[in-house]
Amino acid sequence: MDNYKATVVIPTYNRLQELKLTLDSLVLQKCSYPFEVIVADDGSYENTKAVIDEYIGKLNIRYVFQEEKGFRAGTARNMGIALVKGEICIFIDNGVLFHSCAIKSHIEVHEKEIKPCLVSGYVHGFEVEKDKGGEFQEIVISYSTDEAIGILSSKGILDIREE
């Protein structure tokens, strides 16, 4: 049995470019602790499995699929959590960019606490339709994850999913 300190569970549905950005940010983690990634597919018609296959050897990654029956992100998360091998479960959404020290930081907080705890952080997110002129997307694609987070923060672009 694998000994993972943490498991990252990512529910997904037909957003392959955003999934790649999320997985790329996980590849760049500066974490000496072993961790795994579970991508829980909520019935995508796109070939999500092919994207996951690109990360075999880069991440300890697994893929699970459930038949499409409408929006069931919670069910996809539960499907993923049923497979968790890590001591700590980290949930992130498809399209989330993790700072290179995010997993390490999550684990360190849990190790300092005597009782079970919840760790959360701010997430930069965007929807393509609301990204006027593609500025947000251009920054995310053109820079490393940590640099992109810094640039977005300096520009005051925190989260454009909500007004």
ABEGO torsion letter per residue (X at the ends): XBBBABBBBBBBBGBAAAAAAAAAAAAABBBABBBBBBBBBAGBABBAAAAAAAABGABBBBBBBBBBAEBBAAAAAAAAAAABABABBBBBBBGBBBBAAAAAAAAAAAAABABBBBBBBBBBBBBAAABBGGAAAAAAAABBAAAAAAAAAAAGBABAABX
